[in-house]
Amino acid sequence: MGDQDYKDPFNLKYLVTFILFLFIPLLPMVLSWLKYFGWIGV
């Protein structure tokens, strides 16, 4: 493993993409909970 260029597996682009794909289905639930607790005034 030491004879080839090792790149960091923790790539920021992949992390952001992964978080977005997790967050998009949860967005309506998060907004409804914020509205329920009164943290947003919509």
N, C-alpha and C positions, 0 to 999 in steps of 0.2 A: 504493500500500500504506500510505502514511502517514496517510490520511484516515479509517481505521477503527481501532477499538480492537484492538490486537495482543495476543493472548494467547500465553503461553509454551507451545510445543508439547510441552515436557517436563513432562507432567502426571504427578504422582506416582501417582495412582490407576491410570492406564493402565500405568505402569511396574510396579507391584506385581502387577497382573493378568497382565501378560506374563510376569513372572518365575514366578508361580505356575503358569501353564499350561506353562511350560518345565520346572518342577521336579517336577510331579506324575508324569510318566512316568519320570523319573530316580530317584525316591525308592527303589524296590526295589534298583536298582543301587548307589546310594550306601550304603544300609544293608548290602548284602552286602559292599561293599569295606571299610566300617568294621569289619565283623565279621572279614573276612579279615585285616586288619592288626592286629586285636586292640585297636582303640581303643574298642570298646564290648563289654561282657561278656555279650552275649545269646547 
